[in-house]
Amino acid sequence: MTAPSTFGLSSEARNLHWLLSNLVEEVPGIQSVAVVSSDGLLLLSSDPGRNAEAKEALETKRSGPRGSAADLATIVSGIGSLTIGAAKLMDSGPVKHTMVAMEEGSLFVMSISDGSLLGVHGAADCDMSVVSYHMALFVGRAGHVLTPELRSELRKSFEDATAGSAR
């Protein structure tokens, strides 16, 4: 996993980075993880260094998932918005989690707090119940610390790391 430096971050931000690293490293079949704010902005990712790789894949027209954190954040935000709208139309209460099973992979989206979402791209052979369980653990541990101040700090940290890798 490639992660931005946690130097200079608050202890809450470092803990969230650690929780995300732990999720990716300890759960078999997880390929990529993104934490997205309620307005669709990427806050935290398991693979911020792969954005350049995704751009190259797009330019060379390679098939298959590009794997970039930005792509995952966009998909997670869109699916989150769609399912929230569906729940409102069905008058069924708030959305807790969404799963999309595909032939060659899986996508999991789970609400964290205040509209923030955790998105996981899993391999085709991942154990969906294990991934969902560990996502729920992450949400339980991260939800209470994901305050507006921390979201702002994470967003700035991610933007700084992205700007630094583009140079």
N, C-alpha and C positions, 0 to 999 in steps of 0.2 A: 504494500500500500504506500502510495506517495501522499504525504500530508504536508500542508504548509507548516512552517515553523510556528511553534507555540510560544516562542520567546516574546515577552512583553504582554502576554494575554493575562486576563484575570484568572484566578483559580477555577472559577466556574467554567470559563471557556476551555481551559486546559482539561478539566474533567470531562467536558462534553466531547472534546477531541479524543480523549482516552476511551470513553464509552463507544464511540464510533469505530475506532481502531479495533477494539476488542470484539465488537460485533462482526466486523469483516474477517478478522483473523481466526475467530473461534467457530464460526458457523460455516460448515461445508456448503459449497454451492453458491455462495453470495459472490456476485461479480462486481457490483457497484452499489453504492449507497449515497443518497442525497437527503439532506434536511432542507426543506423549502419553507419560506415564510408564507404567511397568509396572502401576501400580494405577489407570490410567485418567484421571489428572489431566492437564489441559492445561498444558503447560510453556511453549510458545512458539507463536505464531500469526502468520500473515500479515495477519490482519484483525480484531484484537481490538475495534476500534471499531464493527464491524458487529453486535455482539450486540444493541444497542438496535434496530437495523433488523430483525433476526430476530424480536425480540419483537413489534414492530409488525406484521410480516407474519403472524405467528401469530394475533394478535388480530383482524386484518382478514380473516382466512381467505383470503389470497392463495394461489394455487397455485404450485407450483414449489419449487425449493430455497430454503431460508431463508438459506443462506450464512453462518451464524454459525460462528465458531470453536468455540464450545461444542458445536454440533450435529455438526460434523465430528469433534471429539475423541471424542464419544460413539460415533459410527459406527465410527471407526478402532479404538477400544478393543474394541467388540463384535466386529468382524470379526477383529481380532487374536486375541481369546480363542477364537473359533470355529475359526479355522484352526489354532491351537496344539492345541486339543482333537482336531481331525481328524488332525493329524500324529501325535499320540500314539496314537490308535486305529489308525492305519495303520502304526505303527511305522516312520515314514519320516524321522526326524530333525527338526531344527528348521526352522521356516518361515522362508524368506528374504524372499519378497515375495508379495503377493496383488494381483490386478487384477480389477476388476469393470467390464465394459463395458456401458453402458446406451444406450438410444436417444438420449438427449440429454446424455450426459456419461460420464465415467469416474471411477473411484475406484481409487487405488493405495495400498497399504499395504506398508511395508518395515520390517524390523527394524533398529534402530540398535544398541543394546547393552543388556545387563541387562534385557531385556523392554521397553525404550522403543521407540516406533514413530513412523515418519514417515508421515503421511497426506496425500495430495494429491487434491484434487477438480479434475478436468480438464474442459475443454469437449469437446463431442461431436466437434469437428474437430481435437482435439490429436493430435499424432504420438506414439502411445503408447511407441514405442521411444525417442524423444528424452526424454520425461518420465521414463521408467524409468532411462535412462542418467544424467540429471542428479540423480535421486534417489540413485542409487548413489554418485555423486560426493559428494553432501551427506553421506550416511551414512559414507563413507570418511573424510571430513574431520572430521565431528562426533562420530563414535562414541567415539574415544579421549578426548575432553574432557568427555563427558557423565557426569561423576562424580556420586556421591550429593550432594556438596556443591554442585555446579553445579545439579543438578536442584532442590535445595531453594531455592537463590537465585533460579532462574527462576520457580519456583512462587510465591514470595513477591512477586517483581516483577510477575507477571501478576495476582495477587490485588490488589496495591496499585493497579495501573493500572485494573482493573475497578471497584474501589471508588471510585476517583477519577472515573471517567466516569459512575457512577451518581448522583453528587451533583448 
